[in-house]
């Protein structure tokens, strides 16, 4: 499989958040009265935000983060995930891992995030193996955000099981590193509801999250 990570990283720097939001808003407005209703709240946010000033996100030195790239018609967007914070949440909430066969989860490893040369691998096991699954970010497939090498090694060694922390829809929102990642994620949820009639998340669940986003650094 072709490694697209470097290309995505390069192209993501050209992404224009304001343009993306305006495009989605126009699409929703043209679809239905419900689309107009949802577009109105996003237009309000857009009018009082300076999104382009907070993108791309600056990853802090000494903190482990992960970039998940999404391919949209307007370009490649970088979602930033705070891996250290995810580990803290696992401990605080006593989240339990699942045990899965490496054969069943090897596809969660992006080839661009794996170094197959053992001499160049720098082990870092302070954070556990983490995988997310999202209709809006990963096409409902597993995607490893930490522990790619451990999954790969378990698969190569034909281990029976590997311990994995799985985060599904909305469960990873709390460890998005930046507010723009959160806002874009929720925008795509609304866009999917309007444009594709996809309702993988109930409105009652979405109501638990405030619509206001703070884009100041």
Protein Blocks (a to p, Z undefined) as FASTA:
>chain_A
ZZfklmmmmmmmmpcfklmmmmmmmmmmmmmmmlmmmmmmmmmmmmmccfklmcccddde
hiacdddddddfkbccdddddfklmmmmmmmnopacddddfklmmmmpcfklccfbfklp
ccdfkbccdddddfklnoopacdfehklmmmmmmmnopabdcdddddehklmmmcfbfkl
mmmmmmmmmmmmmmnopafbcfklmmmpcfbdcfbZZ
